[in-house]
């Protein structure tokens, strides 16, 4: 098992430099570090839901709406 050495001096130097930045410079740094990270798109979420098994339980649920009219099936039974 390989042991990695932590460069404590480098980390402390970076923290000192960041603390010395103005608010504008910190904002710029933050946008550079975290600006590229994006939320998943709707199609990506849909693909995850389709390929995963999280929603498989819905196959056993009763149909509440018809394809023809979109009305709730149980409402027609009450009327």
C-alpha positions in Angstrom: 0.0 0.0 0.0 1.4 3.3 -1.1 1.4 6.2 1.4 1.1 9.7 0.0 2.7 12.7 1.7 0.7 15.8 2.2 2.4 19.0 1.2 1.3 21.0 4.3 3.5 24.0 3.4 1.8 24.3 0.0 -1.6 24.1 1.5 -0.8 26.7 4.1 0.6 29.0 1.5 -2.4 28.7 -0.7 -4.7 29.5 2.2 -2.7 32.5 3.1 -2.8 33.8 -0.5 -6.6 33.2 -0.7 -7.2 35.0 2.5 -5.1 38.0 1.2 -7.4 38.3 -1.9 -9.9 41.1 -2.2 -13.6 40.1 -2.4 -13.6 40.7 -6.1 -10.5 38.4 -6.6 -12.1 35.8 -4.4 -15.3 35.9 -6.5 -13.2 35.5 -9.6 -11.3 32.6 -8.1 -14.6 31.0 -7.0 -16.1 31.3 -10.5 -13.0 29.8 -12.0 -13.0 26.9 -9.6 -16.7 26.1 -9.5 -18.1 27.9 -12.6 -17.6 24.8 -14.8 -19.7 22.6 -12.6 -23.2 22.3 -14.0 -26.3 20.7 -12.9 -27.5 17.7 -14.9 -29.8 18.5 -17.7 -33.4 17.3 -17.9 -32.6 14.7 -20.6 -29.7 13.4 -18.4 -32.0 13.1 -15.4 -34.6 11.3 -17.6 -32.0 8.9 -18.8 -30.9 8.1 -15.3 -34.5 7.5 -14.2 -35.1 5.3 -17.2 -32.0 3.2 -16.8 -32.2 3.0 -13.0 -34.6 0.9 -11.0 -35.7 3.6 -8.6 -39.2 4.0 -10.1 -39.9 0.4 -11.0 -42.4 0.3 -8.2 -44.7 2.5 -10.3 -45.4 -0.4 -12.7 -47.5 -2.0 -10.0 -49.5 1.1 -9.2 -53.1 1.4 -10.6 -53.7 3.8 -13.5 -55.5 6.9 -12.3 -55.9 8.6 -15.7 -57.1 7.4 -19.1 -55.0 8.0 -22.2 -58.1 9.4 -24.0 -59.2 12.2 -21.7 -56.6 12.6 -19.0 -59.3 12.5 -16.3 -58.8 10.6 -13.2 -60.4 7.1 -13.5 -61.5 7.1 -9.9 -63.4 10.3 -10.4 -65.6 8.7 -13.0 -66.3 5.8 -10.6 -67.6 8.2 -7.9 -69.9 10.2 -10.3 
